[in-house]
């Protein structure tokens, strides 16, 4: 696989009430082109990852919408896979490049969520759930609370152990100028924050966010020093009730195994990973499913500092993750790749992982119904 990451850009994540989806996408794509050192006419195709534009903005035709903003008349596609929409757009773009259909493409992930009330957003997000789950009235905090309870029962994890995930990610996010929440938190603050779905608390949950991220991929190297060496995807059932385990996500395990094989590496070779921590338990389970921690040790390894900038082994969520950086659902998967690109280029500033050479992104839909894994390496 010879897919080069030429450049990319991520907007500020947060409550961007003064910015329209049109302007947000235009500015992010423009800055991504500047980062890559190419012009819009050098793009052969555009892939847009988005989940909610049809529900919130009554605008479904995002391929043409953002191609128009880019000022090009190229093939343009809108890809949707719930919270993994950005990852799916990347995976689709990589496959199109490998097939030789295009030489250079742009991938844009974008979502505008904060213009709508919280209950409306929660209901819209449950479009990614199963019929049975929606009929009960449960939302994703409730589904991930079930995973948390099952994990606690099986491995004895405490709420204080779990709180270490938010503490780490807020610490990392405090070093990220684009993060929605740029302040540290303590274990005590996490434990005292309001309960959302027992045992998950407010500071265990990623926020409602606006944001966009764009990346330029090419089979031509240009001046790129970063390559994608694996791009994989796997699926599972929509409903939790149909799965064999509540303490592991089968789609992640399968996609990760394929990615490691394709890249010819092992988990211990990864220096930095962007993890889909929509809820604290999601990062704990992912750290085990990806092979970074032994089963039952994910939260303990995070609490001990093994995943923290400056002291850890495999650094998780140097950007602050979904929890602190924010989670504009269609943008998240692309933001993860831009973060890893900057880490492998040595351009991550105060959040730079020392001598990072191999990075991984982990983007998940719903409660684990789909998972997209990308592995990147720095090249000479």
C-alpha positions in Angstrom: 0.0 0.0 0.0 1.4 3.4 -1.1 -1.1 6.0 0.0 0.5 9.2 1.1 -1.0 11.8 3.4 -0.1 15.1 1.8 -1.7 17.4 4.3 -4.7 18.1 6.4 -6.5 20.6 8.7 -8.9 20.4 11.6 -11.1 23.4 12.6 -11.7 24.4 16.2 -14.2 22.0 17.7 -16.9 23.3 20.0 -20.0 25.5 19.9 -19.5 27.3 16.6 -22.7 29.1 16.5 -21.4 32.0 14.3 -20.2 29.6 11.5 -22.4 27.9 9.0 -21.8 24.4 7.7 -20.9 25.9 4.3 -18.3 28.2 5.7 -17.0 25.6 8.1 -16.4 23.2 5.3 -14.9 25.8 2.9 -12.4 27.1 5.4 -11.3 23.6 6.5 -10.8 22.4 2.9 -8.9 25.5 2.0 -6.5 25.1 4.9 -6.0 21.4 4.1 -5.0 22.3 0.5 -2.6 24.9 1.9 -1.1 22.3 4.2 -0.6 19.9 1.3 0.8 22.6 -0.9 -1.6 21.9 -3.8 -4.6 23.7 -5.4 -8.1 22.6 -5.6 -7.7 21.7 -9.3 -5.3 19.0 -8.2 -8.1 17.1 -6.5 -9.6 14.2 -8.5 -12.4 13.3 -6.1 -14.0 14.4 -2.9 -15.3 12.1 -0.1 -17.5 13.6 2.6 -18.2 11.9 5.9 -21.3 13.1 7.6 -24.1 11.6 9.7 -26.8 14.2 10.5 -27.0 16.8 7.7 -30.3 15.4 6.4 -31.9 15.3 9.8 -30.6 18.7 11.1 -30.1 20.7 7.9 -32.4 19.1 5.4 -29.3 18.9 3.1 -28.5 15.4 1.9 -26.5 16.1 -1.3 -23.2 16.9 0.4 -21.0 15.6 -2.3 -22.1 18.3 -4.7 -22.6 20.8 -1.9 -18.9 20.7 -0.8 -17.5 20.2 -4.3 -19.2 23.5 -5.2 -17.5 25.1 -2.1 -14.2 23.6 -3.2 -14.7 25.1 -6.7 -14.3 21.8 -8.6 -16.5 19.6 -10.7 -15.1 16.2 -9.7 -16.7 13.0 -8.6 -18.0 13.7 -5.0 -19.5 11.3 -2.5 -21.2 11.5 0.9 -20.5 8.6 3.1 -22.5 7.7 6.3 -21.7 5.2 9.0 -23.0 7.0 12.1 -20.1 8.1 14.3 -17.7 6.3 12.0 -18.8 8.3 9.0 -15.4 10.1 8.8 -13.5 6.7 9.0 -15.7 5.2 6.3 -15.0 8.2 4.0 -11.3 7.7 4.5 -11.6 3.9 3.9 -13.6 4.5 0.8 -11.0 7.1 -0.5 -8.1 4.7 0.2 -9.9 1.9 -1.7 -10.5 4.2 -4.7 -6.9 5.2 -4.8 -5.7 1.6 -4.5 -8.0 0.7 -7.4 -6.2 3.3 -9.5 -9.4 5.3 -10.2 -7.9 8.5 -8.8 -4.5 9.8 -7.9 -5.2 12.5 -5.4 -8.4 13.0 -3.3 -9.7 15.0 -0.5 -11.6 13.6 2.5 -13.8 16.0 4.5 -15.5 15.1 7.7 -18.0 17.6 9.1 -20.9 17.9 11.5 -22.9 20.9 12.9 -24.7 19.8 16.0 -24.9 22.5 18.6 -27.6 24.5 16.8 -30.1 22.0 18.1 -31.4 21.1 21.6 -29.8 18.2 23.4 -32.9 15.9 23.4 -33.2 16.5 19.6 -29.5 15.6 19.1 -29.8 12.5 21.3 -32.9 11.3 19.4 -31.1 11.9 16.0 -28.0 10.0 17.1 -30.2 7.0 18.0 -30.9 6.7 14.3 -27.7 4.5 14.5 -29.3 2.1 17.0 -31.5 -0.9 16.5 -35.3 -0.9 16.3 -35.5 -2.8 19.7 -33.2 -0.3 21.4 -35.1 2.7 20.0 -38.5 1.2 21.1 -37.3 1.1 24.7 -36.3 4.8 24.6 -32.7 4.1 25.5 -30.0 6.4 24.2 -26.3 5.8 23.7 -25.3 6.9 27.2 -27.6 4.1 28.4 -26.1 1.5 26.1 -22.6 2.4 27.1 -23.6 2.3 30.7 -24.7 -1.3 30.2 -21.2 -2.0 28.8 -19.7 -0.3 31.8 -21.7 -2.3 34.3 -20.8 -5.6 32.5 -17.1 -4.7 32.5 -17.2 -3.8 36.2 -18.9 -7.1 37.1 -16.4 -9.1 35.0 -13.1 -7.4 35.9 -13.8 -5.4 39.1 -13.1 -2.0 37.7 -14.0 0.8 40.0 -15.6 4.2 39.1 -12.3 5.8 40.1 -10.4 3.6 37.7 -12.7 4.6 34.9 -12.4 8.3 35.8 -8.7 8.1 34.9 -9.7 8.1 31.2 -11.3 11.5 31.4 -8.5 12.9 33.5 -5.9 11.8 30.9 -7.8 13.1 27.9 -8.6 16.4 29.5 -4.8 16.8 30.3 -4.0 16.1 26.6 -6.8 18.3 25.4 -5.4 21.2 27.5 -2.5 21.2 25.1 -4.6 21.2 21.9 -5.6 24.6 20.6 -8.5 23.1 18.6 -10.0 21.2 21.6 -13.5 22.0 22.8 -12.4 21.7 26.4 -8.9 23.0 27.2 -8.8 22.4 30.9 -7.6 19.6 33.1 -9.9 17.7 35.5 -9.3 15.5 38.6 -10.6 12.1 39.5 -12.6 13.8 42.2 -14.2 16.1 39.7 -15.2 13.3 37.4 -16.7 11.3 40.3 -18.7 14.3 41.5 -20.0 15.3 38.1 -23.7 14.6 37.5 -24.8 11.1 36.7 -26.0 10.6 33.1 -26.6 6.9 33.0 -25.3 4.9 36.0 -22.4 4.5 36.4 -21.4 7.0 33.7 -21.2 10.6 34.7 -21.1 13.8 32.8 -17.3 13.9 32.6 -17.3 10.3 31.2 -19.3 11.4 28.2 -18.2 13.2 25.0 -19.9 16.5 24.2 -22.2 17.6 21.4 -19.9 19.5 19.1 -19.5 21.3 15.8 -16.4 20.9 13.7 -14.7 19.8 10.5 -11.5 18.1 9.4 -10.0 17.5 6.0 -7.1 15.5 4.7 -5.5 15.1 1.3 -4.5 11.6 0.2 -2.5 10.6 -2.9 -0.7 7.8 -4.6 1.9 10.5 -5.5 4.3 11.3 -2.7 4.9 15.0 -3.3 6.7 16.1 -0.1 4.7 13.7 2.1 6.5 12.1 5.1 3.4 10.0 6.2 1.9 6.9 4.6 -1.2 4.9 5.3 -0.1 1.3 5.6 -3.4 -0.3 6.5 -7.1 0.6 6.1 -9.7 -1.9 7.4 -13.3 -2.1 8.4 -15.6 -4.6 10.1 -19.2 -4.8 11.2 -21.3 -6.3 14.0 -24.9 -6.4 14.9 -26.8 -3.1 15.5 -28.2 -4.4 18.8 -26.2 -5.1 21.9 -28.5 -7.9 22.8 -27.4 -10.0 19.8 -23.7 -10.0 20.7 -21.7 -12.6 22.5 -19.8 -10.2 24.7 -20.5 -6.8 26.4 -16.8 -6.4 27.3 -15.3 -6.5 23.8 -16.4 -5.1 20.5 -16.1 -7.8 17.8 -16.0 -5.4 14.9 -12.9 -3.7 16.5 -11.2 -7.0 17.2 -11.7 -8.1 13.6 -10.8 -4.8 11.9 -7.7 -4.5 14.1 -6.4 -8.0 13.3 -6.7 -7.3 9.6 -5.0 -4.0 10.0 -2.0 -5.3 11.9 -1.6 -8.1 9.4 -1.8 -5.7 6.4 0.7 -3.4 8.0 3.0 -6.2 9.1 3.2 -4.9 12.7 2.1 -5.8 16.2 0.3 -3.6 18.8 3.6 -3.0 20.6 4.9 -1.2 17.5 2.3 1.6 17.7 3.6 4.8 19.3 0.4 6.8 19.3 -3.3 6.0 18.8 -6.5 8.1 18.5 -9.2 6.1 20.2 -13.0 6.5 19.8 -13.7 7.4 23.4 -17.3 8.5 23.0 -17.6 7.3 26.6 -14.8 6.5 29.0 -15.6 2.8 28.9 -15.2 2.8 25.1 -11.5 3.7 25.5 -11.0 1.1 28.1 -12.4 -1.7 26.0 -10.7 -0.4 22.8 -7.3 -0.4 24.5 -7.8 -4.1 25.1 -9.4 -4.9 21.8 -6.5 -3.2 20.0 -4.0 -5.3 21.9 -2.4 -2.4 23.9 -3.6 -3.8 27.3 -4.4 -7.3 28.6 -8.1 -8.0 29.2 -9.3 -6.4 32.4 -6.2 -4.1 32.6 -7.3 -1.3 30.2 -8.4 1.2 32.9 -5.6 0.2 35.3 -3.0 0.9 32.6 -4.5 4.3 31.8 -4.7 5.2 35.6 -1.0 4.2 36.0 0.1 6.7 33.3 1.0 4.1 30.6 -1.1 6.0 28.0 -0.2 9.6 29.0 2.0 12.0 27.2 5.5 12.2 28.6 5.3 9.1 30.6 3.5 6.4 28.7 4.2 3.6 26.3 1.4 3.6 23.7 0.0 7.2 24.0 -3.8 7.2 23.6 -5.7 10.3 22.4 -3.0 12.9 22.3 -5.6 15.3 20.8 -7.8 15.0 23.9 -10.0 12.4 22.2 -13.7 12.7 21.7 -14.1 13.6 25.4 -11.9 16.8 25.5 -11.3 17.6 21.9 -15.0 17.2 21.0 -17.1 14.8 18.9 -18.7 16.4 15.8 -19.7 12.9 14.7 -18.9 13.0 11.0 -15.6 14.8 11.5 -14.1 12.6 14.2 -12.6 9.9 12.1 -10.9 12.4 9.8 -9.7 14.5 12.8 -8.0 11.4 14.2 -6.0 11.0 11.0 -5.0 14.6 10.9 -3.8 14.3 14.5 -1.7 11.2 13.7 -0.3 12.9 10.6 0.9 15.8 12.7 2.4 13.4 15.3 4.3 11.5 12.7 5.5 14.8 11.1 6.7 16.0 14.5 4.3 19.0 14.3 2.0 18.4 17.2 3.5 21.1 19.4 3.0 20.7 23.2 1.2 17.4 22.7 4.0 15.9 20.6 4.7 12.2 21.3 8.5 11.7 21.4 9.9 10.0 18.3 6.4 8.9 17.1 6.9 6.7 14.0 3.7 4.5 13.8 0.2 5.7 14.6 -3.3 4.2 14.6 -6.8 5.5 14.3 -9.9 3.7 15.7 -13.3 5.1 14.7 -16.5 3.3 15.8 -20.2 3.6 14.9 -22.9 3.4 17.4 -22.3 0.9 20.2 -19.8 -1.0 18.0 -21.8 -1.9 15.0 -18.9 -0.8 12.7 -15.3 -0.1 13.3 -12.7 1.5 11.0 -9.0 1.1 11.7 -6.1 3.0 9.9 -2.4 2.5 10.6 0.0 5.2 9.5 3.8 5.4 9.5 6.3 8.2 9.1 8.4 7.8 5.9 11.7 9.2 4.7 
